[in-house]
């Protein structure tokens, strides 16, 4: 959906309909944050599968993942809309090119908080999960090597 909204965004912004442009910018923002959130959920699943291998039963796990994956971005979008719906709009990158219109976040502060900071948080979480999984794999490998040396003796 992120790709579809991105590809149709420029074409739909050419209609100069503010409501349509706000909707497209909001959808683009939502699906971008949803992609980041699902990437984070994948790293949490990776952690659970490789580090917490045994005794990891989470009731209604898929439902909880879906609520987090689709709900957290929705909360961010709703907060931005509640604060000011005009944060979304049609911004022209170049005045000389009328086809450079694109519906997106118009305020830099909102962009940095709701996209860049969000991505940075997801990136840090994914990095922490990745390092934890690597350390776990390394410790298992070290223990296995020690056992094999013991049995060889």
Secondary structure, 3 states (H helix, E strand, C coil): CHHHHHHHHHHHHCCCCHHHHHHHHHHHHHHHHHHHHHHHHHHHHHHHHHCCCCCCCCCCHHHHHHHHHHHHHHHHHHHHHHHCHHHEEEEECCCCCHHHEEEEECCHHHHHHHHHHHHHHHHHHHHHHHHHHHHHHHHHHHHHHHHHHHHHC
